[in-house]
Amino acid sequence: MEQFPLTILTEKDLFEKVEIEKLYQQEHPTTLFVRKGQANLSVQINKVQLSANTVLILDPKSTYKIHSVSPDFEGRIVVYENDYVQKLGLKLNKLQVFKHFKSHLNNIDYLPEKEHNLLWTEIDLLAELLKNDISLDYKEDIVDHLFSAFIYGLAGALLKQEELGKTTMTRQEEITFEFVKNVFENFRSEKLLQFYADKQNLTIRHLSSVVKSITQKTANQVISEFVMNESKILLTSSKISIQEIANDLQFSDPYSFSHFFKKHSGMSPIQYRTEPN
């Protein structure tokens, strides 16, 4: 049985694998395409609504929670291993930067129907090729080349929207984007706002004001949400001890972690782990 570093899921797979209002963490890079219907979800610190011809890109380690899905929802989910794009030798530095921006600030992007349909066709063809009952000479090479075409097509479509001015960032958005990216990369070890202000040579006051104007949340709330989401994932998807979780998130001791968790959730880590969520 052939194993590929790529998986294509349909809305049926989504309904079977994902529970409404349950927090999940994405392990691999993932792109969700919506052809029909709507879905409401939270990704990291943001609430987003997906509708026809939209695309959502999730970075590895992103947390998400689905709140509702319309009965007529139709989508495709492309999941690939972290090093697959690098293995294929694709030159996508611009896409990497753009992906960070889309994942952590705007979250979704709308594509013209013609371009969305073309990518959808490529996804469905990949799904057919990945089926184990299809035997072809050079099947692995065919999948690799078709996936390369898909990635280049997606990159081109997203960058075209950027060039059209639909995703041009203001200075405040640039500061907020950089702040959220830095939090995503450092929240386990750095929980004080001074660290993030210093990263951009800003005062705490200025950084806090800008982040609040863009996200409607304080900068400290953003940091706390990242820590809380990671805490909840560790509490519900693993059996490691509170001590180990405190260590992983680099709290000074289990008491400090428990105090932080209760302050932001209203219950202790043990209560959260044992009670239905």
C-alpha positions as CSV (number, residue, x, y, z in Angstrom):
1,M,0.0,0.0,0.0
2,E,1.5,3.3,-1.1
3,Q,1.9,6.1,1.5
4,F,1.9,9.7,0.4
5,P,2.8,12.8,2.4
6,L,-0.6,14.3,1.3
7,T,-4.2,13.7,2.3
8,I,-7.4,15.1,0.7
9,L,-10.5,15.2,2.9
10,T,-14.1,16.0,2.0
11,E,-16.9,17.6,4.1
12,K,-18.0,14.1,5.0
13,D,-14.6,13.4,6.5
14,L,-14.8,16.7,8.4
15,F,-18.2,15.9,9.9
16,E,-16.9,12.4,10.9
17,K,-13.6,13.5,12.4
18,V,-14.4,16.9,14.0
19,E,-16.8,17.7,16.9
20,I,-18.5,21.1,17.1
21,E,-17.2,23.4,19.8
22,K,-14.2,21.2,20.5
23,L,-10.7,22.7,20.4
24,Y,-8.2,21.1,18.0
25,Q,-4.6,21.7,17.1
26,Q,-3.5,21.3,13.5
27,E,-0.3,19.1,13.2
28,H,0.4,19.7,9.5
29,P,0.0,22.6,7.0
30,T,-3.6,22.6,5.9
31,T,-5.7,24.4,3.3
32,L,-9.5,24.4,3.4
33,F,-11.5,25.3,0.2
34,V,-15.2,26.1,0.4
35,R,-17.4,25.7,-2.6
36,K,-20.8,26.0,-1.0
37,G,-22.5,26.8,2.3
38,Q,-21.0,28.4,5.4
39,A,-18.9,27.5,8.4
40,N,-18.2,29.6,11.5
41,L,-15.0,28.9,13.4
42,S,-12.3,30.3,15.6
43,V,-8.7,30.1,14.5
44,Q,-6.0,31.1,17.0
45,I,-7.4,34.4,18.4
46,N,-9.8,35.2,15.6
47,K,-13.4,34.3,14.7
48,V,-13.9,33.7,11.0
49,Q,-16.8,32.8,8.6
50,L,-16.1,30.7,5.6
51,S,-18.4,30.9,2.6
52,A,-18.4,30.0,-1.1
53,N,-15.1,30.5,-2.9
54,T,-13.1,31.2,0.2
55,V,-9.8,29.7,1.3
56,L,-8.5,29.2,4.8
57,I,-4.8,28.4,5.4
58,L,-3.8,26.8,8.7
59,D,-0.1,26.7,9.8
60,P,1.1,23.7,11.8
61,K,0.3,24.1,15.5
62,S,-2.6,26.5,14.8
63,T,-5.5,25.9,17.1
64,Y,-9.1,25.9,15.8
65,K,-12.7,25.3,16.9
66,I,-15.7,24.9,14.7
67,H,-18.8,26.6,16.0
68,S,-21.3,25.8,13.2
69,V,-21.6,24.3,9.7
70,S,-24.5,24.8,7.3
71,P,-26.3,21.7,6.0
72,D,-25.3,22.5,2.4
73,F,-21.6,22.9,3.2
74,E,-19.2,21.6,0.6
75,G,-15.5,21.8,1.1
76,R,-12.1,20.1,0.4
77,I,-9.3,20.0,2.9
78,V,-5.7,19.5,1.7
79,V,-3.3,18.3,4.4
80,Y,0.4,17.7,3.7
81,E,3.5,16.9,5.7
82,N,5.6,19.8,6.9
83,D,8.6,19.1,4.6
84,Y,6.7,18.1,1.5
85,V,6.9,21.5,-0.2
86,Q,10.6,21.7,0.6
87,K,11.1,18.2,-0.7
88,L,9.6,19.2,-4.1
89,G,12.0,22.1,-4.2
90,L,9.3,24.7,-4.7
91,K,10.4,28.4,-4.4
92,L,7.6,29.8,-2.4
93,N,9.2,32.4,0.0
94,K,6.5,34.9,-0.9
95,L,3.8,32.4,-0.2
96,Q,5.3,31.6,3.2
97,V,5.2,35.3,4.3
98,F,1.7,35.6,2.8
99,K,0.5,32.5,4.6
100,H,1.7,33.8,7.9
101,F,-0.3,37.0,7.3
102,K,-3.4,35.2,6.2
103,S,-3.3,32.7,9.0
104,H,-2.7,35.1,11.9
105,L,-4.5,38.3,10.8
106,N,-7.2,38.0,8.2
107,N,-7.5,34.2,8.3
108,I,-9.5,33.8,5.1
109,D,-9.2,34.9,1.5
110,Y,-11.8,35.1,-1.3
111,L,-10.8,33.8,-4.8
112,P,-12.6,34.5,-8.0
113,E,-14.9,31.6,-8.9
114,K,-12.9,30.7,-12.0
115,E,-9.6,30.4,-10.1
116,H,-11.3,28.6,-7.2
117,N,-12.9,26.1,-9.5
118,L,-9.6,25.4,-11.2
119,L,-7.9,24.6,-7.9
120,W,-10.9,22.5,-6.9
121,T,-10.6,20.4,-10.0
122,E,-6.9,19.8,-9.2
123,I,-7.7,18.8,-5.7
124,D,-10.3,16.3,-6.8
125,L,-7.9,14.8,-9.4
126,L,-5.3,14.5,-6.6
127,A,-7.9,12.7,-4.4
128,E,-8.6,10.2,-7.2
129,L,-4.9,9.5,-7.7
130,L,-4.3,9.0,-4.0
131,K,-6.9,6.2,-3.9
132,N,-5.1,2.8,-3.3
133,D,-7.2,1.0,-5.9
134,I,-5.6,3.1,-8.7
135,S,-2.4,1.6,-10.0
136,L,-0.3,3.7,-12.4
137,D,3.3,3.6,-13.5
138,Y,5.1,6.7,-12.1
139,K,2.1,7.4,-9.8
140,E,4.3,9.1,-7.2
141,D,5.8,11.4,-9.8
142,I,2.4,12.3,-11.1
143,V,1.1,13.1,-7.7
144,D,4.2,15.2,-6.9
145,H,3.9,17.2,-10.1
146,L,0.2,17.7,-9.8
147,F,0.6,18.9,-6.2
148,S,3.4,21.2,-7.3
149,A,1.0,22.7,-9.9
150,F,-1.7,23.1,-7.2
151,I,0.7,24.9,-4.9
152,Y,1.9,27.2,-7.6
153,G,-1.7,27.9,-8.6
154,L,-2.7,28.7,-5.1
155,A,0.3,30.9,-4.5
156,G,-0.4,32.8,-7.8
157,A,-4.0,33.3,-7.0
158,L,-3.3,34.6,-3.5
159,L,-0.5,36.9,-4.6
160,K,-2.7,38.2,-7.4
161,Q,-5.3,39.3,-4.8
162,E,-2.5,40.9,-2.9
163,E,-1.3,42.8,-6.0
164,L,-4.9,44.0,-6.6
165,G,-4.6,45.8,-3.3
166,K,-7.2,43.7,-1.5
167,T,-4.7,42.7,1.2
168,T,-2.4,45.7,1.5
169,M,-1.4,46.1,5.2
170,T,-1.4,49.5,6.9
171,R,1.4,50.3,9.3
172,Q,-0.8,49.3,12.3
173,E,-1.7,46.0,10.6
174,E,2.0,45.3,10.0
175,I,2.8,45.9,13.6
176,T,-0.1,43.7,14.7
177,F,0.9,41.0,12.2
178,E,4.5,41.0,13.5
179,F,3.3,40.9,17.1
180,V,1.0,37.9,16.5
181,K,3.7,36.1,14.6
182,N,6.1,36.7,17.4
183,V,3.7,35.5,20.0
184,F,2.9,32.3,17.9
185,E,6.6,31.6,17.8
186,N,7.6,32.5,21.4
187,F,4.5,32.3,23.8
188,R,5.9,29.2,25.6
189,S,9.0,31.0,26.8
190,E,8.0,34.6,26.6
191,K,4.8,35.8,28.3
192,L,5.7,39.4,29.1
193,L,4.7,42.2,26.8
194,Q,8.1,43.9,27.1
195,F,9.7,41.2,25.1
196,Y,7.4,41.7,22.2
197,A,7.6,45.5,22.3
198,D,11.4,45.2,22.2
199,K,11.3,42.9,19.2
200,Q,9.8,45.8,17.2
201,N,11.6,48.6,19.0
202,L,8.2,50.0,20.3
203,T,7.0,51.1,23.7
204,I,4.6,48.8,25.5
205,R,2.0,51.6,25.4
206,H,2.3,52.0,21.6
207,L,2.2,48.3,20.9
208,S,-0.8,47.8,23.2
209,S,-2.7,50.6,21.6
210,V,-2.1,49.4,18.0
211,V,-3.0,45.7,18.8
212,K,-6.2,46.8,20.5
213,S,-7.2,49.0,17.6
214,I,-6.8,46.1,15.1
215,T,-7.9,43.0,17.1
216,Q,-10.2,44.6,19.7
217,K,-8.2,42.7,22.3
218,T,-5.4,43.8,24.5
219,A,-1.9,42.6,23.7
220,N,-1.8,40.7,27.0
221,Q,-5.1,39.0,26.1
222,V,-3.6,37.8,22.8
223,I,-0.6,36.3,24.6
224,S,-2.9,34.7,27.2
225,E,-5.2,33.2,24.5
226,F,-2.2,31.5,22.8
227,V,-1.1,30.0,26.2
228,M,-4.6,29.0,27.1
229,N,-5.3,27.3,23.8
230,E,-2.0,25.3,24.1
231,S,-2.9,24.4,27.7
232,K,-6.3,23.1,26.7
233,I,-4.9,21.0,23.9
234,L,-2.3,19.4,26.2
235,L,-4.9,18.8,28.9
236,T,-7.4,17.1,26.6
237,S,-5.3,15.3,24.0
238,S,-2.6,13.9,26.3
239,K,-2.1,12.2,29.6
240,I,1.0,14.1,30.7
241,S,0.9,15.5,34.2
242,I,0.2,19.1,35.3
243,Q,3.8,19.3,36.3
244,E,4.9,18.4,32.7
245,I,2.5,20.8,31.1
246,A,3.7,23.6,33.4
247,N,7.3,22.7,32.4
248,D,6.4,22.5,28.7
249,L,4.8,26.0,28.9
250,Q,7.7,27.2,31.0
251,F,5.9,28.3,34.1
252,S,8.0,28.4,37.2
253,D,6.0,25.7,38.9
254,P,2.6,23.8,38.7
255,Y,1.0,26.3,41.1
256,S,1.8,29.3,38.8
257,F,0.4,27.4,35.9
258,S,-2.8,26.4,37.8
259,H,-3.3,30.0,39.0
260,F,-2.9,31.3,35.4
261,F,-5.3,28.7,34.0
262,K,-7.9,29.3,36.7
263,K,-7.7,33.0,36.2
264,H,-8.5,32.7,32.5
265,S,-10.9,29.8,32.5
266,G,-12.6,29.9,35.9
267,M,-11.6,26.3,36.7
268,S,-8.5,24.4,37.6
269,P,-6.5,22.4,35.0
270,I,-7.6,19.2,36.7
271,Q,-11.3,20.3,36.6
272,Y,-10.9,21.2,32.9
273,R,-9.3,17.8,32.2
274,T,-12.0,15.7,33.9
275,E,-15.2,17.7,33.1
276,P,-16.9,17.4,29.7
277,N,-15.9,20.3,27.5
